[in-house]
Structure formats: structure tokens, C-alpha cells
């Protein structure tokens, strides 16, 4: 499966390489505010997000990204326990925000 545009929010080369395997255009940002600018400008098909950022900033980023690009899937990758917990918490928060 080839995706046209993927935004990678990560400093990790492995995460960027993963996106290059499935995307035609890859936009990389290691800063959350720059990533939001990219998302707003290019309207990606997928956002791949590394779990290395501070949890509060990550939640704020994902919430803002959801407002900018509704219906863009977000994949959070990482090898920490935080990644699993974060994904569950974010899905719950995002689901609740859609109901409001």
C-alpha cells in the first residue's frame, strides 16, 4: 500500500525510514509546531508520531492536528510502555471530544 503524503514527527531515523517504505512524499519534523504547519499546508494521508515527546505536549499536538486535518489517521510508534498507555488515553480523549 502506497500513501501519497506522510508527516513524520520524530527525530528517530528508523521512524522516518518506515514512512519512506510506504509513502510517496515524506515530510519530517522534529518540532511539534513545525509539524502542525506541515499538516496544515500539505493535508497528509497519515501522521506517524514518535512517543519521545513530553506527554502533555503530545496530547495538545494531537488534539490540534485533529482539528486541522479531520480524518487523518495517526500512528504513535515507540518501544516504551508509555506508547501503549498513551495510545489508549488519546483514543479515549479523542472519542470524547468528538461527542461534544
C-alpha positions in Angstrom: 0.0 0.0 0.0 1.4 3.4 -1.0 0.3 6.5 0.7 0.7 9.8 -1.1 1.7 12.1 1.8 3.0 11.2 5.3 4.1 13.5 8.0 6.7 12.0 10.4 7.0 13.7 13.8 10.2 12.1 15.0 13.9 12.6 15.4 14.5 8.8 15.0 15.9 7.7 11.7 14.1 4.3 12.0 10.7 6.0 12.1 11.5 8.1 9.1 12.7 5.1 7.2 9.5 3.2 8.0 7.4 6.1 6.5 9.6 6.1 3.3 8.7 2.4 2.7 5.0 3.2 2.3 4.8 6.9 1.3 5.5 8.9 -1.9 6.1 12.2 -0.2 7.5 12.3 3.3 7.6 15.4 5.4 9.7 15.2 8.5 9.5 17.5 11.6 11.3 17.1 14.9 9.5 20.0 16.4 5.8 19.9 17.2 4.9 23.4 16.0 6.7 22.8 12.7 4.8 19.5 12.3 1.5 21.4 12.7 2.5 23.8 10.0 3.3 20.9 7.7 -0.1 19.2 8.4 -2.0 22.4 7.7 -0.1 23.1 4.5 0.0 19.6 2.9 -3.0 17.8 4.3 -1.3 14.4 4.8 -2.8 10.9 4.4 -1.1 9.7 7.6 0.8 11.1 10.6 3.4 8.9 12.2 4.3 10.2 15.6 7.2 9.2 17.9 6.4 8.8 21.6 9.6 10.6 22.7 7.8 13.9 23.3 6.5 15.2 26.7 3.0 13.6 27.2 1.2 16.9 27.8 2.7 18.4 24.6 1.9 15.3 22.7 -1.7 15.4 23.7 -2.0 19.0 22.8 -0.3 18.4 19.4 -2.6 15.5 18.5 -5.7 17.4 19.5 -4.7 20.4 17.4 -3.7 18.2 14.5 -7.2 16.5 14.7 -8.8 20.0 14.4 -6.6 20.9 11.4 -6.9 17.6 9.5 -10.0 15.7 10.4 -9.9 12.1 9.3 -6.2 11.8 9.1 -5.0 8.6 10.8 -2.3 9.0 13.5 0.1 6.2 14.3 2.1 6.5 17.5 5.2 4.4 17.5 7.7 3.7 20.2 9.2 1.0 22.3 8.2 2.3 25.7 5.4 1.4 27.9 4.2 5.0 27.6 3.3 4.3 23.9 0.7 1.7 24.8 -0.8 3.7 27.7 -0.7 7.0 25.7 -2.5 5.4 22.7 -5.3 4.2 24.9 -5.7 7.5 26.7 -5.6 9.5 23.5 -8.2 7.4 21.8 -10.5 7.8 24.8 -9.9 11.6 24.9 -10.4 12.0 21.2 -13.6 9.9 21.2 -15.0 12.0 24.0 -14.1 15.3 22.2 -15.9 14.1 19.1 -19.1 13.8 21.1 -19.0 17.4 22.3 
